[in-house]
């Protein structure tokens, strides 16, 4: 596995070693020992999620208070622009974001540690997105930062207006979310 740090401490791009031949390909999509070595310590995943979305769907920027979730995310069909936002008040990179294209073709994964907000935009006609989480979904703790918060100024690769859920459209600005 090739691990690339990002501009936000703890957020890592992980690319598997792929073995290809005339029959197809094989790669190890997850290995607990290799993952823990990459992130620098033990991590327990408690839930696997699978979402299907159509082109221009933008989900996020989601996070949980009280039960923050670390997420290991990847795409098994299609392509997305995946974003992590540092919302840890004591972090040197508070309020910064990183974005990376994840696709079935590039097979990359993104590790988003607990304490960050996360979202993605579907670039292909459809996308299937898988993610492991370090804590359970807790609806009462779920929060959302507006995808287009001018303070964050995320450079989403939009070709037309995104498709957003009513809940995500009611997201807060970063400054409000820190107080909630």
N, C-alpha and C positions, 0 to 999 in steps of 0.2 A: 504494500500500500504506500502510495506517495502522499505525504501530508504537507499542505501549504498553509502557513499562517496567514491571517488577513490583518487589516489595519485595526481590528478590534481584538483585544486580548481575549483568548479562549475560543474565538470563532475560527474554525479550521475547515479547509477544503480538503476532502479525502478522495483520492482516485485509486481504484483497485488495479492490481496487476492483472491484465487480461491475456489469456492464452487462446490464440486463434489458429485455426487451420481450415482445411477445405470442408470440414464437417460443420463448422460453426465456431463458437467460442465458449469459454468457461471463465468465471471469476468468482472469487470469494467475496460476497457482498457484505458480510459482517463476521468479525472474529473478535470475541471479547478481549482476549489478551492483547492483540494488536491495537484495538481501540483504546483500551485503558493506558497502554504505553504511549499512544499518541496524545491523549488528553492529560496525562500526568497523574492518573489516580483512578480509584475504583468508581464505576458508574453502574447503577442498576436501572434497567429499563423495565417498566411495569405495564406498558400498553403499546400496541402497534395500531396505527391508523392508516386508512387507505381512502384517498379522495379522488374523484373523477370530476374534471371541469372542462368547459369548452373555451375556445379561443377568446381572449380579452377578459376572462374572469379574473378579478383581482380579489384575493382573500387576505384579510389582515388590515392592520398590523396587530396581531393578537398576543396577549400575555396573560398570566394569572398572578394575582396577588395572593399572599399567604401560602400558596402551593405552586411556586414557579416550576415550570417544566423545562428541562433540557430536551432538545429535539435533535435527532439524527435524521436528516431528510434526504430523499432521493426521488428521482423520476424513473418509472419503468416503461412509460409510453409517452411520447411527445417531448415537449420542452417547456420550461418555465424560467422566469427571471425571479430568483429567490433573494429575499432581503432579510437581514438581521439588523436590528436597531438596539444600540446599547442604552438601556434605561436604568442602569445601576447608578444611583446618585453619587456614590463615592468613586466611580470609575474615571480614569483620566480621559476616556473616550466617550463619556456620557453625551448622548444626543447625536452621536455619529452613526452612520449606517454603512453596511457593505452589501453589495449585490453581486450575484454570480449566476450564470446560466447553468442550470442543471437539465440534463436531457437523457433520454434512453441511449442516445448515441455516445455522449461523452462519459456516461456512467459515474459521474462525480457525485459525491455526497457532501452535505454541509452539516457540521456540528454547530449547533446553536446552544450554548450553555444556558442554564437557568439564569433568569434575571434580564433576559433580552426579549424584545418584541420581535415577532416574525410574521412575514407575509410573502405572497408570491403572485406573479402575473403569468397567465398562460400565454405562451407565444405561438404554440402550434394549434391545429384545428381542435384537438383534444389533448388532455394530459392525465395520466394516472400518477399520483403523488403518494409516496409511502413515507411514514415517519414513525420512529420509535420515540416514546416519551419517558422521562424519568419520574414523573408523577402523574396521577390520574387526572382526568378532566374534571374540573370542579366548576360547574356553571355559576355558582354564586361568587366565585373568585375571578371569573373571566373579565377581561377589560380589552378595549380596542383603542388604538391611536389612529387618527385619520391618516389614510394612505397618502393624502396630498397636503399634509401639514407643512406650511411654508418654512417653519423653523428647521425641519428635517431636510427639505428640498431634495427628496429622493428623485433620482433621474430614471424614472420608469420608462422602458422602451415602448411607449404607447404609439400605436398607429391610428387609433380611434379611441373614443371615450371607453373607459373600462366598465365592465359589468360588475356591480357591487351589490352585496346583500343589503337589505334595509338596516340590519343590525350594524354592519360595518360602516354604512353611511352616517350612522349616529356616533361614530368614534369621537374621541376627545383629541384635543391638541396635546402635544408633548407636555407643555407646562401644566395643563390641567391634570393630566394622567399621573404626574409625579405626586400631586396632592391627594389623589383619590386612594 
